[in-house]
Amino acid sequence: MNHEDESSRYHYPVEGRTDGAIGGAIAFIAVIAVPASIYAAWHALASWISAVFS
């Protein structure tokens, strides 16, 4: 029996391992990073306006 035939049963292609990585990163940015950035920007703006008019 050829060694490559034996080892090919346990070989998984590397290409398929990161298929969901880009989608996961986009989902993270859309769900967590964007609202957190908007929240932080809003509070910074509100703080600045409060400091200006106080």
Secondary structure, 3 states (H helix, E strand, C coil): CCHHHHHHHHCCCHHHHHCCHHHHHHHHHHHHHHHHHHHHHHHHHHHHHHHHCC
